[in-house]
Amino acid sequence: MRLEVKAWNQLSRKEINDIFSLRSEVFVIEQECIYQDVDGKDEKADHVLLFVNNELVGYTRAFNENIYFKEASFGRAVVKKNHRGEGYGHLLVEKSLEHLKMNKQLPIKISAQSHLKEFYSSHGFVVKGEEYMEDGIPHTAMYYK
């Protein structure tokens, strides 16, 4: 297993393809959520990639403040279905937090799928505000200071 953080211009074509494929596999097909995943923000993000045996099985994208939200943020957190339950989601969140803190990017706001509130709370995030719908899925704003 290896974790890497890369800027958009450091990603290979294969890595970009694998990122979009993984996000589509989980968010569009598995979660049956029809939305525009390629949103023009990937070029402004740093990309956290988790590989197992050279296969991309986990991913997040991280943003400095004033790019996605007023606060720093990360999102599109995803782990391939056949690799869930192995702790990779926790590793991705920890690496994303470490990367943003290293770049002095606090506080951090995320738009979490509501069923994952407890997961993100275990990393120090707190809920702020009411639940809302995003792309047909209940979400909750959560903050890390």
Phi and psi in radians as a Rosetta constraint file:
Dihedral C 1 N 2 CA 2 C 2 CIRCULARHARMONIC -2.507 0.35
Dihedral N 2 CA 2 C 2 N 3 CIRCULARHARMONIC 2.515 0.35
Dihedral C 2 N 3 CA 3 C 3 CIRCULARHARMONIC -1.964 0.35
Dihedral N 3 CA 3 C 3 N 4 CIRCULARHARMONIC 2.353 0.35
Dihedral C 3 N 4 CA 4 C 4 CIRCULARHARMONIC -2.344 0.35
Dihedral N 4 CA 4 C 4 N 5 CIRCULARHARMONIC 2.605 0.35
Dihedral C 4 N 5 CA 5 C 5 CIRCULARHARMONIC -2.104 0.35
Dihedral N 5 CA 5 C 5 N 6 CIRCULARHARMONIC 2.212 0.35
Dihedral C 5 N 6 CA 6 C 6 CIRCULARHARMONIC -2.381 0.35
Dihedral N 6 CA 6 C 6 N 7 CIRCULARHARMONIC 2.527 0.35
Dihedral C 6 N 7 CA 7 C 7 CIRCULARHARMONIC -1.303 0.35
Dihedral N 7 CA 7 C 7 N 8 CIRCULARHARMONIC 2.826 0.35
Dihedral C 7 N 8 CA 8 C 8 CIRCULARHARMONIC -0.916 0.35
Dihedral N 8 CA 8 C 8 N 9 CIRCULARHARMONIC -0.801 0.35
Dihedral C 8 N 9 CA 9 C 9 CIRCULARHARMONIC -1.294 0.35
Dihedral N 9 CA 9 C 9 N 10 CIRCULARHARMONIC -0.066 0.35
Dihedral C 9 N 10 CA 10 C 10 CIRCULARHARMONIC -1.687 0.35
Dihedral N 10 CA 10 C 10 N 11 CIRCULARHARMONIC -0.190 0.35
Dihedral C 10 N 11 CA 11 C 11 CIRCULARHARMONIC -1.359 0.35
Dihedral N 11 CA 11 C 11 N 12 CIRCULARHARMONIC 2.438 0.35
Dihedral C 11 N 12 CA 12 C 12 CIRCULARHARMONIC -1.361 0.35
Dihedral N 12 CA 12 C 12 N 13 CIRCULARHARMONIC 2.887 0.35
Dihedral C 12 N 13 CA 13 C 13 CIRCULARHARMONIC -1.054 0.35
Dihedral N 13 CA 13 C 13 N 14 CIRCULARHARMONIC -0.692 0.35
Dihedral C 13 N 14 CA 14 C 14 CIRCULARHARMONIC -1.107 0.35
Dihedral N 14 CA 14 C 14 N 15 CIRCULARHARMONIC -0.750 0.35
Dihedral C 14 N 15 CA 15 C 15 CIRCULARHARMONIC -1.100 0.35
Dihedral N 15 CA 15 C 15 N 16 CIRCULARHARMONIC -0.732 0.35
Dihedral C 15 N 16 CA 16 C 16 CIRCULARHARMONIC -1.081 0.35
Dihedral N 16 CA 16 C 16 N 17 CIRCULARHARMONIC -0.791 0.35
Dihedral C 16 N 17 CA 17 C 17 CIRCULARHARMONIC -1.050 0.35
Dihedral N 17 CA 17 C 17 N 18 CIRCULARHARMONIC -0.776 0.35
Dihedral C 17 N 18 CA 18 C 18 CIRCULARHARMONIC -1.138 0.35
Dihedral N 18 CA 18 C 18 N 19 CIRCULARHARMONIC -0.659 0.35
Dihedral C 18 N 19 CA 19 C 19 CIRCULARHARMONIC -1.071 0.35
Dihedral N 19 CA 19 C 19 N 20 CIRCULARHARMONIC -0.916 0.35
Dihedral C 19 N 20 CA 20 C 20 CIRCULARHARMONIC -1.106 0.35
Dihedral N 20 CA 20 C 20 N 21 CIRCULARHARMONIC -0.643 0.35
Dihedral C 20 N 21 CA 21 C 21 CIRCULARHARMONIC -1.140 0.35
Dihedral N 21 CA 21 C 21 N 22 CIRCULARHARMONIC -0.786 0.35
Dihedral C 21 N 22 CA 22 C 22 CIRCULARHARMONIC -1.116 0.35
Dihedral N 22 CA 22 C 22 N 23 CIRCULARHARMONIC -0.815 0.35
Dihedral C 22 N 23 CA 23 C 23 CIRCULARHARMONIC -1.067 0.35
Dihedral N 23 CA 23 C 23 N 24 CIRCULARHARMONIC -0.730 0.35
Dihedral C 23 N 24 CA 24 C 24 CIRCULARHARMONIC -1.146 0.35
Dihedral N 24 CA 24 C 24 N 25 CIRCULARHARMONIC -0.753 0.35
Dihedral C 24 N 25 CA 25 C 25 CIRCULARHARMONIC -0.976 0.35
Dihedral N 25 CA 25 C 25 N 26 CIRCULARHARMONIC -0.747 0.35
Dihedral C 25 N 26 CA 26 C 26 CIRCULARHARMONIC -1.560 0.35
Dihedral N 26 CA 26 C 26 N 27 CIRCULARHARMONIC -0.937 0.35
Dihedral C 26 N 27 CA 27 C 27 CIRCULARHARMONIC -1.323 0.35
Dihedral N 27 CA 27 C 27 N 28 CIRCULARHARMONIC -0.669 0.35
Dihedral C 27 N 28 CA 28 C 28 CIRCULARHARMONIC -1.551 0.35
Dihedral N 28 CA 28 C 28 N 29 CIRCULARHARMONIC -0.901 0.35
Dihedral C 28 N 29 CA 29 C 29 CIRCULARHARMONIC -1.430 0.35
Dihedral N 29 CA 29 C 29 N 30 CIRCULARHARMONIC -1.017 0.35
Dihedral C 29 N 30 CA 30 C 30 CIRCULARHARMONIC -1.103 0.35
Dihedral N 30 CA 30 C 30 N 31 CIRCULARHARMONIC -0.810 0.35
Dihedral C 30 N 31 CA 31 C 31 CIRCULARHARMONIC -1.524 0.35
Dihedral N 31 CA 31 C 31 N 32 CIRCULARHARMONIC 0.016 0.35
Dihedral C 31 N 32 CA 32 C 32 CIRCULARHARMONIC 0.855 0.35
Dihedral N 32 CA 32 C 32 N 33 CIRCULARHARMONIC 0.869 0.35
Dihedral C 32 N 33 CA 33 C 33 CIRCULARHARMONIC -2.042 0.35
Dihedral N 33 CA 33 C 33 N 34 CIRCULARHARMONIC 1.909 0.35
Dihedral C 33 N 34 CA 34 C 34 CIRCULARHARMONIC -1.520 0.35
Dihedral N 34 CA 34 C 34 N 35 CIRCULARHARMONIC 1.936 0.35
Dihedral C 34 N 35 CA 35 C 35 CIRCULARHARMONIC -2.714 0.35
Dihedral N 35 CA 35 C 35 N 36 CIRCULARHARMONIC 2.880 0.35
Dihedral C 35 N 36 CA 36 C 36 CIRCULARHARMONIC -1.497 0.35
Dihedral N 36 CA 36 C 36 N 37 CIRCULARHARMONIC 1.681 0.35
Dihedral C 36 N 37 CA 37 C 37 CIRCULARHARMONIC -1.212 0.35
Dihedral N 37 CA 37 C 37 N 38 CIRCULARHARMONIC -0.767 0.35
Dihedral C 37 N 38 CA 38 C 38 CIRCULARHARMONIC -1.364 0.35
Dihedral N 38 CA 38 C 38 N 39 CIRCULARHARMONIC 1.738 0.35
Dihedral C 38 N 39 CA 39 C 39 CIRCULARHARMONIC -1.954 0.35
Dihedral N 39 CA 39 C 39 N 40 CIRCULARHARMONIC 0.162 0.35
Dihedral C 39 N 40 CA 40 C 40 CIRCULARHARMONIC 1.411 0.35
Dihedral N 40 CA 40 C 40 N 41 CIRCULARHARMONIC 0.019 0.35
Dihedral C 40 N 41 CA 41 C 41 CIRCULARHARMONIC -1.733 0.35
Dihedral N 41 CA 41 C 41 N 42 CIRCULARHARMONIC -0.203 0.35
Dihedral C 41 N 42 CA 42 C 42 CIRCULARHARMONIC -1.062 0.35
Dihedral N 42 CA 42 C 42 N 43 CIRCULARHARMONIC -0.604 0.35
Dihedral C 42 N 43 CA 43 C 43 CIRCULARHARMONIC -1.150 0.35
Dihedral N 43 CA 43 C 43 N 44 CIRCULARHARMONIC -0.355 0.35
Dihedral C 43 N 44 CA 44 C 44 CIRCULARHARMONIC -1.701 0.35
Dihedral N 44 CA 44 C 44 N 45 CIRCULARHARMONIC -0.004 0.35
Dihedral C 44 N 45 CA 45 C 45 CIRCULARHARMONIC -1.807 0.35
Dihedral N 45 CA 45 C 45 N 46 CIRCULARHARMONIC 2.804 0.35
Dihedral C 45 N 46 CA 46 C 46 CIRCULARHARMONIC -1.728 0.35
Dihedral N 46 CA 46 C 46 N 47 CIRCULARHARMONIC 2.523 0.35
Dihedral C 46 N 47 CA 47 C 47 CIRCULARHARMONIC -2.010 0.35
Dihedral N 47 CA 47 C 47 N 48 CIRCULARHARMONIC 2.172 0.35
Dihedral C 47 N 48 CA 48 C 48 CIRCULARHARMONIC -1.745 0.35
Dihedral N 48 CA 48 C 48 N 49 CIRCULARHARMONIC 2.035 0.35
Dihedral C 48 N 49 CA 49 C 49 CIRCULARHARMONIC -2.019 0.35
Dihedral N 49 CA 49 C 49 N 50 CIRCULARHARMONIC 2.338 0.35
Dihedral C 49 N 50 CA 50 C 50 CIRCULARHARMONIC -2.054 0.35
Dihedral N 50 CA 50 C 50 N 51 CIRCULARHARMONIC 2.072 0.35
Dihedral C 50 N 51 CA 51 C 51 CIRCULARHARMONIC -1.943 0.35
Dihedral N 51 CA 51 C 51 N 52 CIRCULARHARMONIC 2.443 0.35
Dihedral C 51 N 52 CA 52 C 52 CIRCULARHARMONIC -2.194 0.35
Dihedral N 52 CA 52 C 52 N 53 CIRCULARHARMONIC 2.126 0.35
Dihedral C 52 N 53 CA 53 C 53 CIRCULARHARMONIC 0.887 0.35
Dihedral N 53 CA 53 C 53 N 54 CIRCULARHARMONIC 0.773 0.35
Dihedral C 53 N 54 CA 54 C 54 CIRCULARHARMONIC 1.119 0.35
Dihedral N 54 CA 54 C 54 N 55 CIRCULARHARMONIC 0.257 0.35
Dihedral C 54 N 55 CA 55 C 55 CIRCULARHARMONIC -1.866 0.35
Dihedral N 55 CA 55 C 55 N 56 CIRCULARHARMONIC 2.310 0.35
Dihedral C 55 N 56 CA 56 C 56 CIRCULARHARMONIC -1.245 0.35
Dihedral N 56 CA 56 C 56 N 57 CIRCULARHARMONIC 2.008 0.35
Dihedral C 56 N 57 CA 57 C 57 CIRCULARHARMONIC -2.082 0.35
Dihedral N 57 CA 57 C 57 N 58 CIRCULARHARMONIC -0.143 0.35
Dihedral C 57 N 58 CA 58 C 58 CIRCULARHARMONIC -2.650 0.35
Dihedral N 58 CA 58 C 58 N 59 CIRCULARHARMONIC 2.714 0.35
Dihedral C 58 N 59 CA 59 C 59 CIRCULARHARMONIC -2.867 0.35
Dihedral N 59 CA 59 C 59 N 60 CIRCULARHARMONIC 2.563 0.35
Dihedral C 59 N 60 CA 60 C 60 CIRCULARHARMONIC -2.518 0.35
Dihedral N 60 CA 60 C 60 N 61 CIRCULARHARMONIC 2.822 0.35
Dihedral C 60 N 61 CA 61 C 61 CIRCULARHARMONIC -2.132 0.35
Dihedral N 61 CA 61 C 61 N 62 CIRCULARHARMONIC 2.410 0.35
Dihedral C 61 N 62 CA 62 C 62 CIRCULARHARMONIC -2.036 0.35
Dihedral N 62 CA 62 C 62 N 63 CIRCULARHARMONIC 2.471 0.35
Dihedral C 62 N 63 CA 63 C 63 CIRCULARHARMONIC -2.191 0.35
Dihedral N 63 CA 63 C 63 N 64 CIRCULARHARMONIC 2.399 0.35
Dihedral C 63 N 64 CA 64 C 64 CIRCULARHARMONIC -1.207 0.35
Dihedral N 64 CA 64 C 64 N 65 CIRCULARHARMONIC 2.931 0.35
Dihedral C 64 N 65 CA 65 C 65 CIRCULARHARMONIC -1.029 0.35
Dihedral N 65 CA 65 C 65 N 66 CIRCULARHARMONIC 2.673 0.35
Dihedral C 65 N 66 CA 66 C 66 CIRCULARHARMONIC 1.131 0.35
Dihedral N 66 CA 66 C 66 N 67 CIRCULARHARMONIC 0.398 0.35
Dihedral C 66 N 67 CA 67 C 67 CIRCULARHARMONIC -1.932 0.35
Dihedral N 67 CA 67 C 67 N 68 CIRCULARHARMONIC -0.977 0.35
Dihedral C 67 N 68 CA 68 C 68 CIRCULARHARMONIC -1.724 0.35
Dihedral N 68 CA 68 C 68 N 69 CIRCULARHARMONIC -0.886 0.35
Dihedral C 68 N 69 CA 69 C 69 CIRCULARHARMONIC -2.143 0.35
Dihedral N 69 CA 69 C 69 N 70 CIRCULARHARMONIC 3.038 0.35
Dihedral C 69 N 70 CA 70 C 70 CIRCULARHARMONIC -1.052 0.35
Dihedral N 70 CA 70 C 70 N 71 CIRCULARHARMONIC -0.660 0.35
Dihedral C 70 N 71 CA 71 C 71 CIRCULARHARMONIC -1.511 0.35
Dihedral N 71 CA 71 C 71 N 72 CIRCULARHARMONIC 2.881 0.35
Dihedral C 71 N 72 CA 72 C 72 CIRCULARHARMONIC -1.104 0.35
Dihedral N 72 CA 72 C 72 N 73 CIRCULARHARMONIC 2.831 0.35
Dihedral C 72 N 73 CA 73 C 73 CIRCULARHARMONIC -2.788 0.35
Dihedral N 73 CA 73 C 73 N 74 CIRCULARHARMONIC 2.873 0.35
Dihedral C 73 N 74 CA 74 C 74 CIRCULARHARMONIC -2.509 0.35
Dihedral N 74 CA 74 C 74 N 75 CIRCULARHARMONIC 2.726 0.35
Dihedral C 74 N 75 CA 75 C 75 CIRCULARHARMONIC -2.871 0.35
Dihedral N 75 CA 75 C 75 N 76 CIRCULARHARMONIC -2.961 0.35
Dihedral C 75 N 76 CA 76 C 76 CIRCULARHARMONIC 0.939 0.35
Dihedral N 76 CA 76 C 76 N 77 CIRCULARHARMONIC 0.565 0.35
Dihedral C 76 N 77 CA 77 C 77 CIRCULARHARMONIC -1.177 0.35
Dihedral N 77 CA 77 C 77 N 78 CIRCULARHARMONIC 2.180 0.35
Dihedral C 77 N 78 CA 78 C 78 CIRCULARHARMONIC -2.624 0.35
Dihedral N 78 CA 78 C 78 N 79 CIRCULARHARMONIC 2.483 0.35
Dihedral C 78 N 79 CA 79 C 79 CIRCULARHARMONIC -2.259 0.35
Dihedral N 79 CA 79 C 79 N 80 CIRCULARHARMONIC 2.306 0.35
Dihedral C 79 N 80 CA 80 C 80 CIRCULARHARMONIC -0.945 0.35
Dihedral N 80 CA 80 C 80 N 81 CIRCULARHARMONIC 2.407 0.35
Dihedral C 80 N 81 CA 81 C 81 CIRCULARHARMONIC -0.915 0.35
Dihedral N 81 CA 81 C 81 N 82 CIRCULARHARMONIC -0.770 0.35
Dihedral C 81 N 82 CA 82 C 82 CIRCULARHARMONIC -1.339 0.35
Dihedral N 82 CA 82 C 82 N 83 CIRCULARHARMONIC 0.072 0.35
Dihedral C 82 N 83 CA 83 C 83 CIRCULARHARMONIC -2.090 0.35
Dihedral N 83 CA 83 C 83 N 84 CIRCULARHARMONIC 0.159 0.35
Dihedral C 83 N 84 CA 84 C 84 CIRCULARHARMONIC -1.315 0.35
Dihedral N 84 CA 84 C 84 N 85 CIRCULARHARMONIC 2.690 0.35
Dihedral C 84 N 85 CA 85 C 85 CIRCULARHARMONIC 1.480 0.35
Dihedral N 85 CA 85 C 85 N 86 CIRCULARHARMONIC 0.104 0.35
Dihedral C 85 N 86 CA 86 C 86 CIRCULARHARMONIC -1.859 0.35
Dihedral N 86 CA 86 C 86 N 87 CIRCULARHARMONIC 0.087 0.35
Dihedral C 86 N 87 CA 87 C 87 CIRCULARHARMONIC 1.539 0.35
Dihedral N 87 CA 87 C 87 N 88 CIRCULARHARMONIC 0.059 0.35
Dihedral C 87 N 88 CA 88 C 88 CIRCULARHARMONIC -1.180 0.35
Dihedral N 88 CA 88 C 88 N 89 CIRCULARHARMONIC -0.587 0.35
Dihedral C 88 N 89 CA 89 C 89 CIRCULARHARMONIC -1.063 0.35
Dihedral N 89 CA 89 C 89 N 90 CIRCULARHARMONIC -0.732 0.35
Dihedral C 89 N 90 CA 90 C 90 CIRCULARHARMONIC -1.118 0.35
Dihedral N 90 CA 90 C 90 N 91 CIRCULARHARMONIC -0.732 0.35
Dihedral C 90 N 91 CA 91 C 91 CIRCULARHARMONIC -1.077 0.35
Dihedral N 91 CA 91 C 91 N 92 CIRCULARHARMONIC -0.697 0.35
Dihedral C 91 N 92 CA 92 C 92 CIRCULARHARMONIC -1.136 0.35
Dihedral N 92 CA 92 C 92 N 93 CIRCULARHARMONIC -0.760 0.35
Dihedral C 92 N 93 CA 93 C 93 CIRCULARHARMONIC -1.130 0.35
Dihedral N 93 CA 93 C 93 N 94 CIRCULARHARMONIC -0.791 0.35
Dihedral C 93 N 94 CA 94 C 94 CIRCULARHARMONIC -1.047 0.35
Dihedral N 94 CA 94 C 94 N 95 CIRCULARHARMONIC -0.766 0.35
Dihedral C 94 N 95 CA 95 C 95 CIRCULARHARMONIC -1.168 0.35
Dihedral N 95 CA 95 C 95 N 96 CIRCULARHARMONIC -0.686 0.35
Dihedral C 95 N 96 CA 96 C 96 CIRCULARHARMONIC -1.122 0.35
Dihedral N 96 CA 96 C 96 N 97 CIRCULARHARMONIC -0.779 0.35
Dihedral C 96 N 97 CA 97 C 97 CIRCULARHARMONIC -1.102 0.35
Dihedral N 97 CA 97 C 97 N 98 CIRCULARHARMONIC -0.795 0.35
Dihedral C 97 N 98 CA 98 C 98 CIRCULARHARMONIC -1.015 0.35
Dihedral N 98 CA 98 C 98 N 99 CIRCULARHARMONIC -0.778 0.35
Dihedral C 98 N 99 CA 99 C 99 CIRCULARHARMONIC -1.108 0.35
Dihedral N 99 CA 99 C 99 N 100 CIRCULARHARMONIC -0.815 0.35
Dihedral C 99 N 100 CA 100 C 100 CIRCULARHARMONIC -1.173 0.35
Dihedral N 100 CA 100 C 100 N 101 CIRCULARHARMONIC -0.716 0.35
Dihedral C 100 N 101 CA 101 C 101 CIRCULARHARMONIC -1.146 0.35
Dihedral N 101 CA 101 C 101 N 102 CIRCULARHARMONIC -0.669 0.35
Dihedral C 101 N 102 CA 102 C 102 CIRCULARHARMONIC -1.046 0.35
Dihedral N 102 CA 102 C 102 N 103 CIRCULARHARMONIC -0.574 0.35
Dihedral C 102 N 103 CA 103 C 103 CIRCULARHARMONIC -1.637 0.35
Dihedral N 103 CA 103 C 103 N 104 CIRCULARHARMONIC 0.285 0.35
Dihedral C 103 N 104 CA 104 C 104 CIRCULARHARMONIC 0.988 0.35
Dihedral N 104 CA 104 C 104 N 105 CIRCULARHARMONIC 0.754 0.35
Dihedral C 104 N 105 CA 105 C 105 CIRCULARHARMONIC -1.878 0.35
Dihedral N 105 CA 105 C 105 N 106 CIRCULARHARMONIC 1.409 0.35
Dihedral C 105 N 106 CA 106 C 106 CIRCULARHARMONIC -2.321 0.35
Dihedral N 106 CA 106 C 106 N 107 CIRCULARHARMONIC 2.575 0.35
Dihedral C 106 N 107 CA 107 C 107 CIRCULARHARMONIC -1.295 0.35
Dihedral N 107 CA 107 C 107 N 108 CIRCULARHARMONIC 2.980 0.35
Dihedral C 107 N 108 CA 108 C 108 CIRCULARHARMONIC -2.092 0.35
Dihedral N 108 CA 108 C 108 N 109 CIRCULARHARMONIC 2.289 0.35
Dihedral C 108 N 109 CA 109 C 109 CIRCULARHARMONIC -2.020 0.35
Dihedral N 109 CA 109 C 109 N 110 CIRCULARHARMONIC 2.391 0.35
Dihedral C 109 N 110 CA 110 C 110 CIRCULARHARMONIC -2.239 0.35
Dihedral N 110 CA 110 C 110 N 111 CIRCULARHARMONIC 2.699 0.35
Dihedral C 110 N 111 CA 111 C 111 CIRCULARHARMONIC -1.851 0.35
Dihedral N 111 CA 111 C 111 N 112 CIRCULARHARMONIC 1.647 0.35
Dihedral C 111 N 112 CA 112 C 112 CIRCULARHARMONIC -1.591 0.35
Dihedral N 112 CA 112 C 112 N 113 CIRCULARHARMONIC 2.433 0.35
Dihedral C 112 N 113 CA 113 C 113 CIRCULARHARMONIC -1.059 0.35
Dihedral N 113 CA 113 C 113 N 114 CIRCULARHARMONIC 2.274 0.35
Dihedral C 113 N 114 CA 114 C 114 CIRCULARHARMONIC -0.988 0.35
Dihedral N 114 CA 114 C 114 N 115 CIRCULARHARMONIC -0.561 0.35
Dihedral C 114 N 115 CA 115 C 115 CIRCULARHARMONIC -1.211 0.35
Dihedral N 115 CA 115 C 115 N 116 CIRCULARHARMONIC -0.133 0.35
Dihedral C 115 N 116 CA 116 C 116 CIRCULARHARMONIC -1.835 0.35
Dihedral N 116 CA 116 C 116 N 117 CIRCULARHARMONIC 0.208 0.35
Dihedral C 116 N 117 CA 117 C 117 CIRCULARHARMONIC -0.978 0.35
Dihedral N 117 CA 117 C 117 N 118 CIRCULARHARMONIC -0.782 0.35
Dihedral C 117 N 118 CA 118 C 118 CIRCULARHARMONIC -1.124 0.35
Dihedral N 118 CA 118 C 118 N 119 CIRCULARHARMONIC -0.707 0.35
Dihedral C 118 N 119 CA 119 C 119 CIRCULARHARMONIC -1.004 0.35
Dihedral N 119 CA 119 C 119 N 120 CIRCULARHARMONIC -0.894 0.35
Dihedral C 119 N 120 CA 120 C 120 CIRCULARHARMONIC -1.230 0.35
Dihedral N 120 CA 120 C 120 N 121 CIRCULARHARMONIC -0.565 0.35
Dihedral C 120 N 121 CA 121 C 121 CIRCULARHARMONIC -1.054 0.35
Dihedral N 121 CA 121 C 121 N 122 CIRCULARHARMONIC -0.593 0.35
Dihedral C 121 N 122 CA 122 C 122 CIRCULARHARMONIC -1.147 0.35
Dihedral N 122 CA 122 C 122 N 123 CIRCULARHARMONIC -0.245 0.35
Dihedral C 122 N 123 CA 123 C 123 CIRCULARHARMONIC -1.808 0.35
Dihedral N 123 CA 123 C 123 N 124 CIRCULARHARMONIC 0.137 0.35
Dihedral C 123 N 124 CA 124 C 124 CIRCULARHARMONIC 1.735 0.35
Dihedral N 124 CA 124 C 124 N 125 CIRCULARHARMONIC 0.069 0.35
Dihedral C 124 N 125 CA 125 C 125 CIRCULARHARMONIC -1.391 0.35
Dihedral N 125 CA 125 C 125 N 126 CIRCULARHARMONIC 2.545 0.35
Dihedral C 125 N 126 CA 126 C 126 CIRCULARHARMONIC -2.155 0.35
Dihedral N 126 CA 126 C 126 N 127 CIRCULARHARMONIC 2.536 0.35
Dihedral C 126 N 127 CA 127 C 127 CIRCULARHARMONIC -1.274 0.35
Dihedral N 127 CA 127 C 127 N 128 CIRCULARHARMONIC 2.438 0.35
Dihedral C 127 N 128 CA 128 C 128 CIRCULARHARMONIC -2.424 0.35
Dihedral N 128 CA 128 C 128 N 129 CIRCULARHARMONIC 2.003 0.35
Dihedral C 128 N 129 CA 129 C 129 CIRCULARHARMONIC 1.709 0.35
Dihedral N 129 CA 129 C 129 N 130 CIRCULARHARMONIC -3.140 0.35
Dihedral C 129 N 130 CA 130 C 130 CIRCULARHARMONIC -1.526 0.35
Dihedral N 130 CA 130 C 130 N 131 CIRCULARHARMONIC 2.745 0.35
Dihedral C 130 N 131 CA 131 C 131 CIRCULARHARMONIC -1.118 0.35
Dihedral N 131 CA 131 C 131 N 132 CIRCULARHARMONIC 2.568 0.35
Dihedral C 131 N 132 CA 132 C 132 CIRCULARHARMONIC -2.489 0.35
Dihedral N 132 CA 132 C 132 N 133 CIRCULARHARMONIC 2.828 0.35
Dihedral C 132 N 133 CA 133 C 133 CIRCULARHARMONIC -1.641 0.35
Dihedral N 133 CA 133 C 133 N 134 CIRCULARHARMONIC 2.334 0.35
Dihedral C 133 N 134 CA 134 C 134 CIRCULARHARMONIC -2.350 0.35
Dihedral N 134 CA 134 C 134 N 135 CIRCULARHARMONIC 2.062 0.35
Dihedral C 134 N 135 CA 135 C 135 CIRCULARHARMONIC 0.942 0.35
Dihedral N 135 CA 135 C 135 N 136 CIRCULARHARMONIC 0.631 0.35
Dihedral C 135 N 136 CA 136 C 136 CIRCULARHARMONIC 1.390 0.35
Dihedral N 136 CA 136 C 136 N 137 CIRCULARHARMONIC 0.140 0.35
Dihedral C 136 N 137 CA 137 C 137 CIRCULARHARMONIC -2.148 0.35
Dihedral N 137 CA 137 C 137 N 138 CIRCULARHARMONIC 2.314 0.35
Dihedral C 137 N 138 CA 138 C 138 CIRCULARHARMONIC -1.072 0.35
Dihedral N 138 CA 138 C 138 N 139 CIRCULARHARMONIC 2.286 0.35
Dihedral C 138 N 139 CA 139 C 139 CIRCULARHARMONIC -2.243 0.35
Dihedral N 139 CA 139 C 139 N 140 CIRCULARHARMONIC 2.830 0.35
Dihedral C 139 N 140 CA 140 C 140 CIRCULARHARMONIC -2.414 0.35
Dihedral N 140 CA 140 C 140 N 141 CIRCULARHARMONIC 2.344 0.35
Dihedral C 140 N 141 CA 141 C 141 CIRCULARHARMONIC -1.315 0.35
Dihedral N 141 CA 141 C 141 N 142 CIRCULARHARMONIC 2.297 0.35
Dihedral C 141 N 142 CA 142 C 142 CIRCULARHARMONIC -2.327 0.35
Dihedral N 142 CA 142 C 142 N 143 CIRCULARHARMONIC 2.569 0.35
Dihedral C 142 N 143 CA 143 C 143 CIRCULARHARMONIC -2.233 0.35
Dihedral N 143 CA 143 C 143 N 144 CIRCULARHARMONIC 2.569 0.35
Dihedral C 143 N 144 CA 144 C 144 CIRCULARHARMONIC -2.226 0.35
Dihedral N 144 CA 144 C 144 N 145 CIRCULARHARMONIC 2.228 0.35
